[in-house]
Amino acid sequence: MKSIIKKIIFIALSSLVAIPLFALADDASRDKEIAERFAKCDTNHDGKLTLAEANGCMPRIYNNFSYIDSNNKGYVTVAEIQALANR
């Protein structure tokens, strides 16, 4: 009986450790995908995505552009998009 309880506790604790690792993998793969899409949409390759560049290429960014570009710079960066996606 004690052996079974120890195994259950071990499995439970192991899963608690593994869950954050999966979350980090998800964040990393999401960040990579965002960076790849950003690079395709950034037509002049200046590291800045304007509303015009986002239009048709990154529709969710286009639809939320004013929210992401809270300082009204006229562009967003890949780091800003990734930070928002990782919240």
PyMOL commands that set and color helices and strands:
alter all, ss='L'
color gray80, all
select helices_A, chain A and resi 2-41+51-54+59-63+65-68+78-85
alter helices_A, ss='H'
color red, helices_A
select strands_A, chain A and resi 49-50+75-76
alter strands_A, ss='S'
color yellow, strands_A
deselect
rebuild
show_as cartoon
